[in-house]
Amino acid sequence: VQLVESGGGLVQPGGSLRLSCAASGFTFSSYAMRWYRQAPGKERELVAYISGGGGSTNYADSVKGRFTISRDNAKNTVYLQMNSLKPEDTAVYYCNARPWASNYWGQGTQVTVSS
């Protein structure tokens, strides 16, 4: 299993970024995908969830209405569209997959929201 995130960077408050996570090594469309984030000195937290078919999504309260998770099963890729970014969204963002009841993580992509 390989998960490769991209799309992070430095953005001003109120700006937008789109993260991507390219997956391989398992039947992508059969499994839910998740985005987590970890800020310095804090625990890793779940940000967003999407079911295998894409019909069900869930979000942390802190990002509801600002972030959108989506997936393209033809491309084996999950996305996180982040709008109205705030300084408190600064963190390393990780995608997560759980095929065969095991946890797999990407290497993470840094998102920094600062003026």
N, C-alpha and C positions, 0 to 999 in steps of 0.2 A: 504494500500500500504506500502510495506517495501522494502527499498533499503539498502544493506549492502556491503560497499566497503572493499576491502582488498588488500594487496600486496605492500603497501608503505614501506618506510624505508630510510636508509642512503646509499647513493651510491656516488662513486667518479665521478668527471667530465669525460664524455666519456662513462660512464657505462649505463646499461639498467635495467629497471624494467617493470614488467607487472602488471597492476592493474586489479582487477576484481570487478564487481558489480553484486551481486545476487539479483534478483527482485522477488517479490511475491505480490499477491493481485489484479492483473489485468492481462488482456490477453496480455502478453509480446510481442508477435509477431505482434500485431496490432499497436504498437506505436514506434515512433522514440525514441532514447535514446541520451543523451548528457553527455559529461564530461566537467566540469568546474574546475577552480582552483582559489584559493585566496591566494595571498602572503601577508605577514604582511604589514599593512598600505595601501593596495591596494584594489581596487574593485574586486569582483568576475568576472572572464572573461570566456567566452566560449572557450573551447579548441578544441572539436571535436563533430561531429554529425554523427549519422547513422540512416538510415530509418528503418522502421519496418521489412522489408524483408532483409535488409542488402545490398541492391544493390546501395544505394546512400550514400556517405560520404562527409563530409566537414571538413576543419581544419582551425584553426587560422594560419595566416601567420607565426607566430613565431615558430610553431611546424611542419609546412609542411615539408615532407621529412624525419622527424625524428620520428614522432608518427604515430601509426596506430590504428584506432578503428575497432573493430569487435564484432560480437555477435554470440551466440549459442542459437537459439530459443528453442531447445530441452531442454536446461539446464536453460533457463530464466536468462542468464548471458550475460553481456556486458563487453568487455575487452578494455584496453588501453595499447598497447605495446609502451614503450618509450625507444628509442635508442639515442645514442649520447647526453646524458643528460648534461645540462649546469647548472651552479650555479643559473642562473636566472629562471630555472624551479622549484626551491624550492617553495613549496606552499602546502596548503591542497587541495587535489583533491576530488571533489564531483561528483557523478553521479546524473542525473536528469531525471525524467520521467514526462509526462504531460497527463495522462489519464483523460478523462472527463473534459478537459480544466482546470485542477488544477495542480499546481506545487508541485512535491514531490522531496525531497532531502534525500540522505543518510547522515550518520554521518560524513563522510569525512575520508580520509586517508592521513597522512603526508608523503610528499616526500621531502627529504633533499639531495641536491647535493653539496658535499663539500669534499675537500681533507684533 
